[in-house]
């Protein structure tokens, strides 16, 4: 089960999609870190964390575009997922939702989609 690939999961805020996917891949034996591209994120990325990784996983194509403005990618394997987590897309017409409703939407829509998309890339090669 052990895998020597060091994986960095990149999202906007470093607290939801990336944290979930990090836990998921950690359970599969990967060494995983995660973070957000926004400086004010809960878990902001640094170039040294980026340099640590063998594999960079972006949760959305736009995240990679934004990431490349501030960070240098060396010779890492790049994987780009397309997993949405905006309420306007996942629950159209809902203005205000409770934290419980948000969690339910994440568990029913976002997390299974993260798993589905990343599983098509496993095991990581290179």
C-alpha positions as CSV (number, residue, x, y, z in Angstrom):
1,X,0.0,0.0,0.0
2,X,2.9,2.4,0.6
3,X,3.7,4.7,-2.2
4,X,6.8,6.9,-2.3
5,X,5.1,9.7,-4.4
6,X,4.8,13.0,-2.6
7,X,1.5,14.7,-3.6
8,X,0.5,18.3,-3.3
9,X,-3.2,19.1,-3.7
10,X,-3.9,22.7,-4.7
11,X,-7.2,24.5,-4.4
12,X,-8.3,28.1,-3.9
13,X,-8.7,28.2,-0.1
14,X,-6.9,25.1,1.1
15,X,-9.6,23.9,3.4
16,X,-12.3,21.8,1.6
17,X,-11.6,20.0,-1.6
18,X,-7.9,19.8,-1.1
19,X,-8.2,18.7,2.6
20,X,-10.7,16.0,1.7
21,X,-8.6,14.7,-1.2
22,X,-5.4,14.8,0.9
23,X,-7.1,12.6,3.5
24,X,-8.4,10.2,0.8
25,X,-4.9,9.8,-0.8
26,X,-3.2,9.6,2.5
27,X,-5.4,6.6,3.3
28,X,-4.1,5.0,0.0
29,X,-0.5,5.3,1.3
30,X,0.6,8.6,-0.4
31,X,2.6,11.3,1.4
32,X,0.3,14.3,0.9
33,X,0.2,18.0,1.6
34,X,-2.5,20.5,0.5
35,X,-3.0,24.2,0.4
36,X,-4.7,27.2,-1.1
37,X,-3.4,29.6,-3.7
38,X,-4.9,32.7,-2.0
39,X,-2.4,34.3,0.5
40,X,-5.3,34.7,2.9
41,X,-6.3,31.0,2.7
42,X,-6.3,28.8,5.8
43,X,-3.4,26.8,4.5
44,X,-1.5,29.0,2.1
45,X,1.1,27.4,-0.3
46,X,4.7,28.3,-0.4
47,X,7.3,27.6,-3.1
48,X,9.1,25.2,-0.8
49,X,5.9,23.1,-0.4
50,X,5.5,23.1,-4.2
51,X,9.2,22.0,-4.6
52,X,8.6,19.2,-2.1
53,X,6.0,17.5,-4.3
54,X,6.4,14.9,-7.1
55,X,2.8,15.2,-8.1
56,X,0.7,18.4,-8.3
57,X,-3.1,18.0,-8.3
58,X,-5.2,21.0,-9.2
59,X,-8.9,20.7,-8.2
60,X,-10.0,22.9,-11.2
61,X,-8.4,24.2,-14.4
62,X,-8.6,27.8,-13.3
63,X,-6.8,27.0,-10.1
64,X,-3.8,25.8,-12.1
65,X,-3.8,29.0,-14.1
66,X,-3.9,31.2,-11.0
67,X,-1.3,29.0,-9.3
68,X,1.2,29.5,-12.2
69,X,1.1,33.3,-11.7
70,X,2.8,33.0,-8.3
71,X,4.6,29.6,-8.3
72,X,7.2,27.8,-10.3
73,X,6.5,24.2,-11.5
74,X,9.7,22.2,-12.0
75,X,9.4,18.6,-13.2
76,X,6.3,17.5,-11.3
77,X,3.6,15.4,-12.7
78,X,0.5,17.6,-13.2
79,X,-3.0,16.4,-12.8
80,X,-5.9,18.8,-13.3
81,X,-9.4,17.8,-12.0
82,X,-12.6,19.7,-12.7
83,X,-14.5,19.6,-9.4
84,X,-16.9,22.4,-8.7
85,X,-17.8,23.5,-5.2
86,X,-19.7,26.8,-5.6
87,X,-23.2,26.8,-4.2
88,X,-24.5,28.7,-7.2
89,X,-23.6,25.7,-9.3
90,X,-24.2,22.8,-6.9
91,X,-27.5,24.1,-5.5
92,X,-28.9,26.7,-7.9
93,X,-31.5,29.0,-6.5
94,X,-30.4,28.6,-2.9
95,X,-29.2,31.9,-1.5
96,X,-28.5,31.1,2.1
97,X,-27.7,27.6,3.3
98,X,-26.8,26.3,6.8
99,X,-23.5,24.8,7.5
100,X,-25.2,21.5,7.8
101,X,-26.7,21.8,4.3
102,X,-23.3,22.8,3.0
103,X,-21.7,19.7,4.5
104,X,-24.4,17.5,3.1
105,X,-23.9,18.9,-0.4
106,X,-20.1,18.4,-0.1
107,X,-20.6,14.8,1.0
108,X,-23.2,14.0,-1.7
109,X,-21.7,15.9,-4.7
110,X,-18.2,17.2,-4.2
111,X,-16.4,14.4,-2.4
112,X,-17.6,11.5,-4.6
113,X,-16.7,13.5,-7.7
114,X,-13.1,14.1,-6.3
115,X,-12.7,10.4,-5.7
116,X,-14.1,9.5,-9.1
117,X,-11.8,11.9,-11.0
118,X,-8.6,11.1,-9.0
119,X,-9.2,7.3,-9.2
120,X,-8.7,7.5,-13.0
121,X,-5.1,8.8,-12.3
122,X,-4.1,6.2,-9.7
123,X,-1.6,4.9,-9.2
124,X,0.6,7.9,-10.0
125,X,3.3,7.2,-12.6
126,X,6.7,8.7,-13.3
